[in-house]
Amino acid sequence: MDPNAGVRNRKILIIVKLIVALTVMSLVSSALLSYPLKLEGSNSVDHLVFAVGQAKPISIKLNYAHFAPLTNNSKSHQVKVIVLYSVMPSASTINMAQNAMMKVFALNGTLLKTTSFPGGLKINATGGKAQLATTLTDSRIKNITASVMFTDSSKSANFSNPLNIKLNLGQTVQP
């Protein structure tokens, strides 16, 4: 028998315990950072807004959203989301060209469409409003999730919390 086997086994056990502890901490922090918020004045749980709280230079919250048939084309439906944003006072993103993106997902999680500002978006130091809208041409789609996030101008870095809004066809959300 190896006289050092017990020491090695204890070291391996400590490493395994550390890995398990870090994994549990990661899962718990993920669960705490992603939580559903019921909209004020809403009796229904058909729509939920999920805000993931992380330290980002821009914070966004829902101002208005709808998923509605277009009046001039009954086969097309519009997804529109208006968000209010605020900027951390020390954020280096103020007055820089940024962008905001909205991804629209089907009920099964399939990405249906992505939209953003073609020329970018100028962020005001005092905060403001941003509107994103797109049209879905598949009239069979009745439920979607719109996910909005502020990004850098190349849309590769996230500068805000993500905002996910579940909507049914014909639904308007105004918190």
The 8 nearest C-alpha neighbors of each residue, nearest first, counted from 0:
[[1, 2, 4, 3, 5, 6, 7, 8],
 [0, 2, 4, 3, 5, 7, 6, 8],
 [3, 1, 4, 0, 5, 6, 7, 8],
 [4, 2, 6, 1, 5, 7, 8, 0],
 [5, 3, 7, 1, 6, 2, 8, 0],
 [6, 4, 8, 7, 3, 9, 2, 1],
 [7, 5, 9, 3, 8, 4, 10, 2],
 [8, 6, 4, 10, 9, 5, 11, 3],
 [7, 9, 5, 11, 10, 6, 4, 12],
 [8, 10, 12, 6, 11, 7, 13, 5],
 [11, 9, 13, 7, 12, 8, 14, 6],
 [12, 10, 8, 14, 9, 13, 15, 7],
 [11, 13, 9, 15, 10, 14, 8, 16],
 [14, 12, 16, 10, 11, 15, 9, 17],
 [15, 13, 17, 11, 16, 12, 18, 10],
 [14, 16, 12, 18, 17, 13, 11, 19],
 [17, 15, 13, 19, 14, 18, 20, 12],
 [16, 18, 20, 14, 15, 19, 21, 13],
 [19, 17, 15, 21, 16, 20, 22, 14],
 [18, 20, 22, 16, 17, 21, 23, 15],
 [19, 21, 17, 23, 22, 18, 16, 24],
 [22, 20, 24, 18, 23, 19, 25, 17],
 [21, 23, 19, 25, 20, 24, 18, 26],
 [22, 24, 26, 20, 25, 21, 27, 19],
 [25, 23, 21, 27, 22, 26, 28, 20],
 [24, 26, 22, 28, 23, 27, 21, 29],
 [27, 25, 29, 23, 24, 28, 30, 22],
 [26, 28, 30, 24, 29, 25, 23, 31],
 [27, 29, 31, 25, 30, 26, 24, 32],
 [30, 28, 26, 32, 27, 31, 25, 33],
 [29, 31, 27, 28, 33, 32, 26, 34],
 [30, 32, 28, 29, 33, 27, 34, 52],
 [33, 31, 29, 52, 51, 30, 28, 34],
 [34, 32, 51, 30, 31, 50, 29, 49],
 [33, 35, 49, 32, 36, 50, 31, 51],
 [36, 34, 49, 48, 47, 37, 33, 50],
 [35, 37, 48, 49, 38, 47, 34, 50],
 [38, 36, 47, 39, 35, 48, 44, 41],
 [37, 39, 41, 174, 36, 40, 47, 48],
 [40, 38, 41, 174, 37, 42, 36, 173],
 [39, 41, 38, 42, 174, 37, 43, 173],
 [42, 40, 39, 43, 38, 37, 44, 174],
 [43, 41, 40, 44, 39, 38, 37, 45],
 [44, 42, 45, 41, 46, 37, 38, 47],
 [43, 45, 46, 47, 42, 37, 41, 38],
 [46, 44, 43, 47, 165, 166, 167, 42],
 [47, 45, 165, 44, 166, 48, 164, 43],
 [46, 48, 37, 165, 164, 36, 35, 49],
 [47, 49, 164, 36, 163, 35, 50, 46],
 [48, 50, 35, 163, 162, 34, 36, 47],
 [51, 49, 162, 161, 52, 33, 48, 160],
 [50, 52, 33, 32, 160, 161, 53, 49],
 [53, 51, 32, 50, 160, 54, 33, 55],
 [52, 54, 55, 51, 160, 32, 159, 58],
 [53, 55, 56, 52, 160, 159, 57, 58],
 [54, 56, 159, 57, 158, 53, 160, 58],
 [55, 57, 87, 90, 158, 86, 159, 58],
 [58, 56, 159, 86, 55, 85, 158, 87],
 [57, 59, 85, 159, 84, 160, 86, 56],
 [60, 58, 84, 83, 82, 160, 57, 85],
 [61, 59, 83, 82, 62, 84, 58, 162],
 [60, 62, 82, 63, 83, 81, 59, 174],
 [61, 63, 82, 81, 83, 173, 60, 174],
 [64, 62, 173, 81, 172, 80, 61, 82],
 [65, 63, 80, 172, 79, 171, 81, 173],
 [64, 66, 171, 79, 170, 78, 67, 172],
 [67, 65, 78, 168, 77, 169, 170, 166],
 [66, 68, 169, 76, 77, 168, 65, 69],
 [69, 67, 76, 73, 75, 77, 70, 169],
 [68, 70, 76, 72, 71, 75, 73, 77],
 [69, 71, 72, 68, 73, 67, 75, 76],
 [70, 72, 69, 73, 68, 75, 74, 76],
 [73, 71, 69, 74, 70, 75, 68, 76],
 [72, 74, 75, 68, 69, 70, 71, 76],
 [75, 73, 138, 72, 136, 76, 137, 68],
 [76, 74, 136, 135, 73, 72, 69, 138],
 [75, 77, 68, 135, 69, 67, 134, 136],
 [78, 76, 134, 67, 66, 133, 68, 69],
 [77, 79, 66, 133, 132, 65, 134, 76],
 [78, 80, 132, 65, 64, 131, 77, 133],
 [81, 79, 64, 131, 63, 130, 132, 82],
 [82, 80, 130, 63, 62, 129, 64, 131],
 [83, 81, 61, 62, 129, 60, 128, 59],
 [84, 82, 128, 60, 59, 127, 62, 61],
 [85, 83, 59, 126, 127, 58, 128, 82],
 [84, 86, 126, 58, 57, 59, 125, 127],
 [85, 87, 57, 126, 56, 88, 124, 58],
 [86, 88, 90, 56, 89, 57, 85, 58],
 [89, 87, 90, 86, 124, 56, 125, 93],
 [88, 90, 87, 91, 56, 86, 93, 92],
 [91, 89, 87, 56, 92, 88, 93, 86],
 [90, 92, 93, 89, 56, 95, 94, 88],
 [93, 91, 90, 95, 94, 122, 56, 97],
 [92, 94, 124, 95, 91, 122, 123, 90],
 [95, 93, 122, 121, 123, 92, 96, 124],
 [96, 94, 92, 93, 121, 97, 122, 91],
 [95, 97, 121, 120, 152, 119, 94, 98],
 [98, 96, 152, 151, 120, 119, 121, 95],
 [97, 99, 119, 120, 152, 150, 151, 149],
 [100, 98, 149, 115, 148, 150, 116, 101],
 [99, 101, 115, 148, 147, 114, 149, 102],
 [102, 100, 147, 114, 146, 113, 115, 145],
 [101, 103, 113, 146, 145, 112, 104, 114],
 [104, 102, 145, 112, 111, 144, 110, 113],
 [103, 105, 110, 144, 111, 109, 108, 143],
 [106, 104, 143, 109, 108, 107, 111, 110],
 [105, 107, 108, 143, 142, 104, 144, 109],
 [108, 106, 105, 109, 104, 143, 110, 142],
 [109, 107, 105, 104, 106, 110, 144, 143],
 [110, 108, 105, 104, 107, 111, 106, 103],
 [111, 109, 104, 112, 103, 108, 105, 102],
 [112, 110, 104, 103, 109, 105, 113, 102],
 [111, 113, 103, 102, 110, 114, 104, 135],
 [114, 112, 102, 101, 103, 115, 100, 111],
 [113, 115, 101, 100, 102, 133, 112, 116],
 [116, 114, 100, 99, 117, 101, 98, 131],
 [115, 117, 119, 118, 98, 120, 99, 114],
 [118, 116, 119, 115, 98, 120, 114, 152],
 [119, 117, 116, 120, 98, 96, 152, 115],
 [118, 120, 98, 116, 97, 117, 96, 152],
 [119, 121, 98, 97, 96, 122, 116, 118],
 [120, 122, 96, 94, 97, 95, 123, 119],
 [121, 123, 94, 93, 120, 95, 124, 97],
 [124, 122, 126, 125, 94, 93, 121, 127],
 [123, 125, 93, 126, 86, 122, 94, 88],
 [124, 126, 123, 85, 86, 127, 122, 88],
 [127, 125, 85, 123, 84, 124, 86, 122],
 [126, 128, 84, 83, 123, 85, 125, 129],
 [127, 129, 83, 82, 84, 130, 81, 126],
 [128, 130, 82, 81, 83, 131, 127, 84],
 [131, 129, 81, 80, 82, 132, 128, 79],
 [132, 130, 80, 79, 81, 101, 129, 115],
 [133, 131, 79, 78, 80, 130, 77, 134],
 [132, 134, 78, 77, 79, 114, 135, 131],
 [135, 133, 77, 76, 78, 136, 75, 132],
 [134, 136, 76, 75, 137, 77, 133, 78],
 [135, 137, 75, 138, 74, 134, 76, 140],
 [136, 138, 139, 135, 140, 75, 74, 76],
 [137, 139, 74, 140, 75, 136, 76, 135],
 [140, 138, 137, 141, 74, 136, 142, 75],
 [139, 141, 138, 142, 137, 105, 143, 168],
 [140, 142, 168, 167, 139, 143, 138, 166],
 [143, 141, 167, 166, 106, 140, 168, 105],
 [144, 142, 105, 166, 104, 106, 165, 145],
 [143, 145, 165, 104, 164, 103, 166, 146],
 [146, 144, 103, 164, 163, 102, 104, 101],
 [145, 147, 163, 102, 101, 162, 103, 144],
 [148, 146, 101, 162, 100, 161, 163, 145],
 [147, 149, 161, 100, 99, 159, 150, 160],
 [150, 148, 99, 159, 158, 98, 157, 100],
 [151, 149, 157, 158, 154, 98, 156, 99],
 [150, 152, 97, 154, 156, 153, 98, 155],
 [151, 153, 97, 98, 154, 96, 119, 150],
 [152, 154, 155, 151, 150, 98, 156, 97],
 [155, 153, 150, 151, 152, 156, 98, 157],
 [154, 156, 153, 151, 150, 157, 152, 158],
 [157, 155, 150, 151, 154, 158, 153, 152],
 [156, 158, 150, 159, 149, 151, 155, 148],
 [159, 157, 150, 149, 55, 57, 56, 156],
 [160, 158, 57, 149, 55, 58, 157, 148],
 [159, 161, 51, 58, 52, 162, 148, 53],
 [162, 160, 148, 147, 50, 51, 159, 163],
 [161, 163, 147, 50, 146, 49, 160, 148],
 [164, 162, 146, 49, 48, 145, 144, 147],
 [163, 165, 48, 145, 144, 47, 166, 146],
 [164, 166, 144, 46, 143, 47, 145, 163],
 [167, 165, 143, 142, 46, 144, 170, 66],
 [166, 168, 142, 170, 141, 169, 143, 66],
 [167, 169, 141, 66, 170, 67, 142, 166],
 [170, 168, 67, 66, 167, 171, 68, 65],
 [169, 171, 167, 168, 65, 66, 166, 172],
 [170, 172, 65, 64, 173, 66, 169, 63],
 [173, 171, 64, 63, 65, 174, 170, 46],
 [172, 174, 63, 62, 171, 64, 61, 38],
 [173, 38, 39, 172, 62, 63, 61, 40]]
